[in-house]
Amino acid sequence: MTVATKTLIDKIEALPPDKRAEVEDFVERKLARDEGSETRSGLVERLRARRERLLREHGLFDSTPIIRELRENGD
């Protein structure tokens, strides 16, 4: 354990229980957010792979007529 880590732990342990709970909640939120970003990056990779597969299977398509119809008819 480094001196900086020991100092930080000593500071946290010196906090009153309510402030120590706030620190614990903060750390839990940081961990959850980091785990969520891994999940998001996995989702992004799956979406990219699917997009590439669809492009290989079906090629490019022109969405202009679809957009024009939506603008004209609102459907």
CYANA upper distance limits for C-alpha pairs under 8 A (distance plus 0.5 A):
  1 MET  CA      5 THR  CA      6.78
  1 MET  CA      6 LYS  CA      7.11
  2 THR  CA      6 LYS  CA      6.75
  3 VAL  CA      7 THR  CA      6.55
  4 ALA  CA      8 LEU  CA      6.67
  5 THR  CA      9 ILE  CA      6.68
  6 LYS  CA     10 ASP  CA      6.60
  7 THR  CA     11 LYS  CA      6.72
  8 LEU  CA     12 ILE  CA      6.74
  9 ILE  CA     13 GLU  CA      6.58
 10 ASP  CA     14 ALA  CA      6.65
 11 LYS  CA     15 LEU  CA      7.15
 12 ILE  CA     20 ARG  CA      6.79
 12 ILE  CA     23 VAL  CA      8.22
 13 GLU  CA     20 ARG  CA      7.77
 15 LEU  CA     19 LYS  CA      6.37
 15 LEU  CA     20 ARG  CA      6.11
 16 PRO  CA     20 ARG  CA      6.61
 17 PRO  CA     21 ALA  CA      6.63
 18 ASP  CA     22 GLU  CA      6.94
 19 LYS  CA     23 VAL  CA      6.89
 20 ARG  CA     24 GLU  CA      6.77
 21 ALA  CA     25 ASP  CA      6.62
 22 GLU  CA     26 PHE  CA      6.62
 23 VAL  CA     27 VAL  CA      6.73
 24 GLU  CA     28 GLU  CA      6.67
 25 ASP  CA     29 ARG  CA      6.67
 26 PHE  CA     30 LYS  CA      6.77
 27 VAL  CA     31 LEU  CA      6.71
 28 GLU  CA     32 ALA  CA      6.60
 29 ARG  CA     33 ARG  CA      6.53
 30 LYS  CA     34 ASP  CA      6.69
 31 LEU  CA     35 GLU  CA      6.72
 32 ALA  CA     36 GLY  CA      6.54
 33 ARG  CA     37 SER  CA      6.70
 34 ASP  CA     38 GLU  CA      7.05
 35 GLU  CA     39 THR  CA      6.92
 36 GLY  CA     40 ARG  CA      6.62
 37 SER  CA     41 SER  CA      6.54
 38 GLU  CA     42 GLY  CA      6.69
 39 THR  CA     43 LEU  CA      6.77
 40 ARG  CA     44 VAL  CA      6.65
 41 SER  CA     45 GLU  CA      6.70
 42 GLY  CA     46 ARG  CA      6.77
 43 LEU  CA     47 LEU  CA      6.67
 44 VAL  CA     48 ARG  CA      6.66
 45 GLU  CA     49 ALA  CA      6.68
 46 ARG  CA     50 ARG  CA      6.65
 47 LEU  CA     51 ARG  CA      6.57
 48 ARG  CA     52 GLU  CA      6.67
 49 ALA  CA     53 ARG  CA      6.67
 50 ARG  CA     54 LEU  CA      6.64
 51 ARG  CA     55 LEU  CA      6.63
 52 GLU  CA     56 ARG  CA      6.71
 53 ARG  CA     57 GLU  CA      6.62
 54 LEU  CA     58 HIS  CA      6.22
 54 LEU  CA     59 GLY  CA      7.66
 55 LEU  CA     59 GLY  CA      5.03
 55 LEU  CA     60 LEU  CA      6.74
 63 SER  CA     67 ILE  CA      6.75
 64 THR  CA     68 ARG  CA      6.52
 65 PRO  CA     69 GLU  CA      6.60
 66 ILE  CA     70 LEU  CA      6.76
 67 ILE  CA     71 ARG  CA      6.72
 68 ARG  CA     72 GLU  CA      6.68
 69 GLU  CA     73 ASN  CA      6.28
 69 GLU  CA     74 GLY  CA      7.89
 69 GLU  CA     75 ASP  CA      8.18
 70 LEU  CA     74 GLY  CA      5.22
 70 LEU  CA     75 ASP  CA      5.95
